[in-house]
Amino acid sequence: MKLLSSLVAGAAIACTTTAQAGDFYSPVTEGPVSMTFDVGLANIYAEESVFEGSTTVSRLDWEAKGVTLLRGSLSIEVARDWSVRAEGKTGMDGDGHMTDRDWLAPYTTALTDDGWSHRSDHDDTHLDHYFSGSLEVNRTLINDNGRFVSAGLGGRYSDVQWSAYGGSYIYSVNGVRDTTGNFADGLKGVTYRQKMPAAYANIRGSQTMGDWTLSGGLEAGALIRAEAPDDHWLRSLRFTDSFDLAAVYGANAGIAYNLTRNISLYANGAFEMTDFGTGDTHVRSTTTGATAVYEDAAGAKFSMASVSLGLKGKF
């Protein structure tokens, strides 16, 4: 109930008028200009990996649950059946965690999640920031008898960063998992960031029945020259992973109810994910400046699931 009341309150204070025909959420009556604002919750996950050949020798799993997510958009009809849409969203707070596993010889028992030789867990993990901005051009394909379908092309830049503090560890020094201990509370261990430029195509559709509208859509594209810097503060090392191309996917579904002719209340759910594939790792000592490059040694993943509630309208 607390979550529901928070979402409703967020929607109530959103003095917005929302989305046009080209908007994913398929609003009410037609209008050349529209805006949206919604508030919701998101779970954000990232993974960074280190490879030796085809073998994973290290993996860090980052997560932030219950992140407060704010999203807004502006759509403008620039010609008949053509619209330009800009969207921005940001996330904050949430319950963070990071797990760092290594599979190092001769102490690895199996190349599985449970066969690690070294492991550390960090409950005091902060989501330093998350933001995403996009710009797209959409073409209306169908718009009659309550049905709406559009297709478009767009570009997006997303940026997410975590920092892990304190935590506990189990290491293999002279034998398998023979050393345990704790890092000092508040001691910054690792900061990880993903910078994700992307180009994508989308298709969106909706069906209106009286005051209710159901909508859905799919998105597919590619990350282009993504980067993932990783600072290991206790080792004075910065690892920067670089990737050329990687597939990115997304899906979205929502339901809206018309409050007036031009304003509606909507609920929405969305999911997006990408696998960065394999990239090169550039290592630099932050104390000596010494550098090294390891080809095809890096991997990364990103995913986010969210639910939101907001207002939309047209004018």
Steps between C-alpha positions, in 0.01 A plus 500: 500500500788734575641446151160551337431818691846634411440435130156658510636803683776533241246487221271749672767767528603454138352814351558367154310456186621193318581307195408539140391242244864404444556444870540140605229531762224576248306782661166663459400748231738621231721805547814645341691537828500273802689441824516218752624457853496187712657362815575137568733236636777313318743215556832554323763231444847501346769241456869543424721206407865426439592225252807292430422357160149358530523455880351747747760568771320786677146639517344784693121507533348840578139566591275775630144408600210734566660793318277809477459568128383830351420531130384784279450547127412761240348417160447738210319428175725647232301389193197287419563151649852598614605590854819565694518377857754566777505308826708517816501285813704479815525261793608554860533323835408130513643201685841417350723194514814374326654153490854450367606145405832370361581159356878471542718189475576283688217580744199501268280199567277544192427763235158568648353769726579280802848388391680831563838533666454858626182683591402827662153637580417867540161588648599867525480561124368833375341583166700819433288594201279374221372713216390445143401737220365423154390676182296326231300556182175305464273431204130424551400190304143442622270740683131414466212332685687512831806327357841663491831368364825688450861421418809710558873541531686656790819553694557472873774555754480323837742519791502300824753485784535314829753518787556216747616565859612272783388138478632155584726261311602135470830452317717202405857584606670176604200274443143500378307780676738503795495876572204707617463857614323833473576830334464809715151649501482794260821402319443547125608188314371512143317747276348371177341702221334414169477764225257382233438689173242316287307522174169315476178434309159468661148392421208598722131431496184557700130422509246739653172367639282776642698678770761223519811459286736202492843553347819311435820521305836350418841654449824361356831662419869509574740652747770690314847533656385450858747538787511361854759659736573308820702653786653261755589755766692269734726388214535848341395360163252618239368246249322644195313248288409603146246334269427562132146373434247314712129421469247677721134402545198647674129440554226714652131454582247733658138577576344847506166640615360830372431743784388773258501539124865602504647353819541137603654301782726212401692209649798365317753217517827481309804277461828556317820302474828479314798268486811702419677196356880488517724806511852616577625603843733796555668498843668803656671540835369817663823535698774427242314560175610161360256356244420167338245377244328159495305412187168315521530485879186691603129430514198688632121484522227743600128459568223704660138422587261775609139579583358853508185706537443840345284753321491573129312738278509700174465856391 
